[in-house]
Amino acid sequence: MERRPWTLAPAIVSGVAVALVVVACAPLGEAGPDEAASPAAPPSAAPAPPPDEPPATDGPPAAPTPRGSLTVASGAWQTDFEVGNIDLSEIMSGGPGKDGIPSIDEPRFESLSDARSWQDERAPVIALQVGSEARAYPLAVLMWHEIVNDTLGGVPVVVTFCPLCNTALVFERELAGVEYDFGTTGNLRFSDLVMYDRQTESWWQQATGEAIVGVLTGTRLPFVPSQIVSLGGFATSQPEGIVLSRETGHSREYGRNPYVGYDTVDQNPFLFRGVIDGRLSPMERVVTVSIAGEAVAYPYSEVAKMEVVHDEVGGTPIVVFWQAGVSSALDAPLIDEGRDIGATGVFSPLVDGRRLRFERAAVDGRIVDHETRSIWNILGLATGGPLANQRLGAVGHGDHFWFAWAAFEPETRIWTASE
């Protein structure tokens, strides 16, 4: 890693007073982890590329970039700010300081029936399966915490959600035998959540899973495939699954959206310091896949026309599913009442060595494969037909706002229904 004489301009960094500019970007200012802080909200509101193929967990840091000054949320940091691979001026305060948006470190779970007592069937959740264990993490909860440190199927994972980028990603949090746990720095880069690990206080980019400042700079967290689906869809595919509870140890208005209207397609991103890629509207939702150096974005508006998309990325065949029935978490004051944006899934079309061709059935609109006429759902499970109970192999992907993905993957190919 390169040690670089970046100019920091008063906070405590490794016990030394350095210059630090604090920016109050949110109307709520700072809050400690036990105060009822809200995430930073855009002025127009009522009150953020994953490594889509599993990246290497270690390797050299990125090439040196121009130096810059650091303008961040306040906090006492033990971070080695002389090590990094980004321009520090790209980092800015999101409002709340270090851990002002508190992570969930001891998650509690409830049954599907209990979850349904306070959430609609269309409520958006992050669906995650590791081994035989399946869990759902409601965006109604993640909206207020952004990070959940959990262990699933014996694998330590960190479940993350950046509301400003609509980016929900899951990573393994064990590297070289060391288990890390994560918190929020209170800072953003390209409007995306900047996390930190509590073991070294290195700073990590949520959108990429890469450490960008501190002693772990250049290290990447292994990506774990997940999906944003409806609570009802998760329940159908995972009837024995459990759901993250509202019992977090914090008092928050779970179920309320503090970013009302933020995902209007022509809305400009909040706290974004970068160049907008004008090929799509900034807040267009896109399904993103990156394989073997090729990155592709599938706009929701285009995929919804077909509902099933076959493509090849990096020479690898994939199939993208889209299905109606999921509320936007960033639309209406109550998440359950958000407009229907649908859900996506990305899978390998290969089953037992045979490549299947999927389509929407003309009679009932269900997803079927042409070869066996088996019926498939948005989570890649065959629910009927000769292949019943088989699951398609998940392909790592993300669901982002276009501006956020393009900031990290500017060479992305955009798929359209005309293809």
JOURCOR-V502066 format. One record per helix or strand of 3 or more residues. SS is the DSSP state (h for helix, s for strand). FROM is the first residue (numbers start at 1). LEN is the number of residues. If there is no record, write none. Layout:
[[SS/FROM/LEN] [SS/FROM/LEN]]
This chain:
[[s/11/3] [s/16/3] [h/88/3] [s/91/3] [h/112/5] [s/124/7] [s/133/6] [h/139/7] [s/147/6] [s/155/8] [s/167/6] [s/182/8] [s/192/6] [s/203/3] [s/210/4] [s/227/4] [h/231/7] [s/242/3] [s/285/7] [s/294/6] [h/300/7] [s/308/6] [s/316/8] [h/335/3] [s/343/5] [s/358/3] [s/367/3] [s/381/4] [s/398/4] [h/402/7] [s/413/3]]
